[in-house]
């Protein structure tokens, strides 16, 4: 998935439901997820070039003000 597609989907979700937590599950669990609260939430977003780890972090430290009602979930395979 391209970043532009992910951004578009995130914008749609924010417009419809408001800002929310983001978590990930394995695609093996995609039909069994009942509640997003058990998703892995310790995520960071980094740009990696030529497999040089840890890469450049684009995260900004921003304290959560209140717990949102919804959780966005990415599935990986």
C-alpha positions in Angstrom: 0.0 0.0 0.0 1.3 3.4 -0.9 1.5 6.2 1.8 -1.0 8.3 -0.3 -3.6 5.5 -0.1 -3.1 5.0 3.7 -3.4 8.8 4.2 -6.6 8.9 2.2 -8.1 6.0 4.2 -6.9 7.6 7.5 -8.5 10.9 6.5 -11.8 9.2 5.8 -11.7 7.4 9.1 -10.9 10.7 11.0 -13.7 12.6 9.2 -16.2 9.9 10.0 -15.2 8.8 13.5 -12.7 11.3 14.8 -9.1 10.8 15.8 -8.4 7.3 17.3 -5.7 4.9 18.4 -4.1 2.7 15.7 -3.1 -0.9 16.3 -2.1 -3.9 14.2 -3.1 -7.6 14.0 -1.9 -10.4 11.9 -4.0 -11.1 8.8 -4.6 -14.6 10.2 -6.8 -12.9 12.9 -8.7 -10.7 10.5 -12.0 -12.6 10.7 -11.8 -13.2 14.5 -11.2 -9.6 15.7 -14.1 -8.6 17.9 -12.6 -5.6 19.6 -9.6 -3.4 18.5 -8.5 -2.8 22.1 -6.2 -5.9 22.0 -4.3 -4.7 19.0 -0.6 -4.0 19.3 -0.4 -0.2 20.1 3.4 0.3 20.6 3.9 1.5 17.0 6.3 3.9 15.5 6.5 5.3 12.0 10.0 5.4 10.5 11.4 6.0 7.0 14.1 3.5 6.2 16.5 4.0 3.3 18.8 1.2 2.0 17.8 -1.0 5.0 19.6 1.3 7.5 18.0 0.8 10.8 16.5 2.3 12.9 15.6 4.8 10.2 14.2 8.4 10.6 11.4 8.7 13.1 8.5 11.0 12.1 6.5 10.5 15.3 5.9 13.5 17.5 5.5 13.0 21.2 1.9 14.1 21.8 0.1 13.1 25.0 -3.3 11.5 24.5 -6.1 13.7 25.9 -8.9 11.2 26.1 -9.4 7.6 25.2 -11.2 7.5 21.8 -14.2 5.2 21.2 -12.8 3.7 18.0 -9.5 1.9 17.2 -8.1 1.8 13.6 -6.5 -1.6 12.8 -3.9 -2.4 10.2 -3.5 -6.1 9.3 -0.2 -7.5 8.2 0.7 -10.8 6.5 
